[in-house]
């Protein structure tokens, strides 16, 4: 009986630790900070044989706009892609789509 009580206490402590350690990783996009040029960042130790550069130009309304994606690959060369983007009403999702 004593063992069962100890296991219950351990279970409650573990459940509490798991719930406390969970956090929301959702981030809101700040519209005023999105405009400009952004480079794709690779993990440490990854050898990148090129780069991807995103340039965001806000439109009217400011929750949508134009995106230019410039891709450079050592073997394939340069590629530029024109897209549009929109940010969701809750500022949590950025959708880049073809016109």
C-alpha positions in Angstrom: 0.0 0.0 0.0 2.9 2.3 0.9 4.5 1.6 -2.5 1.3 2.6 -4.3 1.2 6.0 -2.5 4.8 6.7 -3.4 4.1 5.9 -7.0 1.1 8.3 -7.0 3.2 11.1 -5.6 5.9 10.4 -8.2 3.3 10.4 -11.0 1.8 13.7 -9.8 5.2 15.3 -9.6 6.1 14.1 -13.1 2.8 15.2 -14.5 3.3 18.7 -12.9 6.8 18.9 -14.3 5.7 18.0 -17.8 2.8 20.6 -17.8 5.0 23.4 -16.4 7.8 22.7 -18.9 5.4 23.0 -21.9 5.2 26.4 -23.5 3.7 27.8 -26.6 6.2 28.2 -29.4 3.8 30.2 -31.5 5.2 33.6 -32.4 3.3 36.5 -33.8 4.7 38.1 -36.9 5.4 41.8 -36.4 4.2 43.4 -39.6 6.5 46.4 -39.3 9.5 44.1 -38.8 8.8 41.8 -41.7 9.7 44.3 -44.5 13.2 44.0 -45.8 15.6 41.2 -46.8 16.1 38.0 -44.8 18.6 35.2 -45.4 17.9 31.6 -44.6 20.0 30.4 -41.6 21.4 26.9 -41.5 22.1 24.7 -38.5 25.7 24.8 -37.2 27.8 22.3 -39.0 25.7 22.3 -42.1 27.7 23.2 -45.2 25.6 25.3 -47.4 26.5 25.4 -51.1 24.4 28.5 -51.7 21.8 30.6 -50.0 18.2 31.7 -50.1 17.3 35.3 -49.7 13.7 36.6 -49.1 12.8 40.2 -49.7 9.4 41.3 -48.4 7.7 44.5 -49.7 4.5 45.3 -47.8 1.4 46.4 -49.8 -1.9 47.8 -48.9 -3.3 46.5 -46.5 0.0 45.9 -44.7 -1.0 42.3 -43.9 -0.2 41.4 -47.5 2.5 42.2 -50.0 5.1 41.0 -52.5 7.9 38.6 -51.9 11.0 38.1 -54.0 12.9 34.9 -53.3 16.5 34.8 -54.7 18.1 31.3 -54.6 21.8 30.8 -55.3 23.2 27.3 -55.7 26.8 26.6 -56.5 25.8 24.0 -59.1 22.6 25.4 -60.6 23.3 29.1 -60.4 20.9 32.0 -59.6 17.1 31.8 -59.6 14.7 34.6 -58.7 11.1 33.8 -57.9 8.3 36.4 -57.5 5.5 35.6 -55.1 2.8 37.3 -53.0 2.3 36.8 -49.3 -0.4 37.3 -46.7 -0.4 37.2 -42.9 -3.3 35.5 -41.1 -5.7 37.6 -39.0 -4.2 36.2 -35.8 -0.6 37.1 -36.9 0.6 33.5 -36.5 0.9 32.3 -40.1 2.7 33.6 -43.1 1.5 32.3 -46.4 3.7 32.7 -49.5 1.8 31.9 -52.7 2.1 32.1 -56.5 0.1 34.8 -58.1 
